[in-house]
């Protein structure tokens, strides 16, 4: 490719009056084109392989706000109502409170 140092780095685009584009006939303009293509290609590869800034975090973010008094459902754990008073679970009324006949 023939480079000319007298060519401007940017030239007006044919698409509009206020747009400029890199001039590939200038060595600096050609270098800017090559660098831009390599950067975009590298970013696309990083996104595809989920590497670099696009990698998943190694540890999941904490769900709670840091307080331990938050109730959480744990499958298979005992119901807290059954621990101190067996027989007064959520499905049965408390002892001594008989419904009216």
C-alpha positions in Angstrom: 0.0 0.0 0.0 1.2 3.4 -0.9 1.5 5.9 2.1 1.7 9.6 1.7 2.8 11.8 4.6 1.2 14.8 3.0 -2.3 13.2 3.3 -4.3 14.3 6.4 -4.9 11.8 9.1 -8.7 12.4 9.0 -10.7 13.2 5.9 -14.3 14.3 5.4 -16.7 11.5 4.9 -18.8 11.2 1.8 -21.8 10.4 4.0 -22.2 13.8 5.6 -20.6 17.2 5.9 -19.8 17.0 9.6 -18.4 13.5 9.7 -14.8 12.6 9.5 -13.1 9.2 9.0 -9.6 7.8 9.2 -7.5 8.2 6.1 -5.9 4.9 5.2 -3.4 6.6 2.8 -1.7 8.3 5.8 0.5 6.0 8.0 -1.0 7.4 11.2 -4.6 7.0 9.9 -3.8 3.4 8.7 -2.3 2.6 12.2 -5.5 4.0 13.9 -7.6 1.7 11.6 -5.5 -1.4 12.5 -5.5 -0.6 16.2 -9.3 0.0 16.2 -10.0 -3.3 14.5 -7.7 -5.2 16.9 -9.2 -3.6 20.0 -12.8 -4.4 18.8 -11.8 -7.9 17.9 -10.1 -8.5 21.3 -13.1 -7.2 23.2 -15.4 -9.4 21.2 -13.2 -12.4 22.0 -13.2 -11.5 25.7 -17.0 -11.3 25.7 -17.4 -14.6 23.9 -15.1 -16.5 26.3 -16.4 -14.5 29.4 -12.8 -13.5 30.3 -11.3 -10.3 31.7 -13.8 -7.7 32.7 -16.6 -9.9 31.4 -15.8 -12.9 33.6 -18.4 -14.1 36.1 -17.6 -13.3 39.7 -16.0 -16.3 41.5 -18.2 -16.0 44.6 -21.9 -15.0 44.4 -22.9 -11.8 46.0 -24.4 -12.0 49.4 -28.2 -12.1 49.5 -28.8 -10.6 52.9 -28.0 -7.2 54.2 -25.6 -8.6 56.8 -28.1 -9.0 59.6 -28.5 -12.5 61.0 -32.1 -11.9 62.2 -33.5 -12.4 58.7 -35.7 -15.5 58.3 -34.7 -17.9 55.6 -36.4 -21.0 54.4 -34.2 -24.1 54.7 -35.8 -27.2 53.1 -36.0 -30.1 55.6 -35.4 -28.0 58.7 -37.9 -28.3 61.6 -40.6 -25.8 61.9 -39.7 -23.3 64.7 -43.2 -23.6 66.1 -42.8 -27.3 66.7 -39.5 -27.0 68.7 -40.8 -25.6 72.0 -44.5 -26.7 71.9 -45.1 -30.0 70.2 -48.7 -30.1 69.0 -49.1 -26.4 68.3 -48.0 -26.2 64.7 -49.4 -23.9 62.2 -52.1 -26.3 61.2 -53.5 -26.8 64.8 -54.9 -24.1 67.1 -52.9 -23.4 70.3 -53.8 -25.4 73.4 -56.7 -24.0 75.4 -58.2 -22.1 72.5 -61.0 -24.3 71.5 -63.2 -23.0 68.8 -66.8 -22.3 69.7 -69.1 -25.3 69.1 
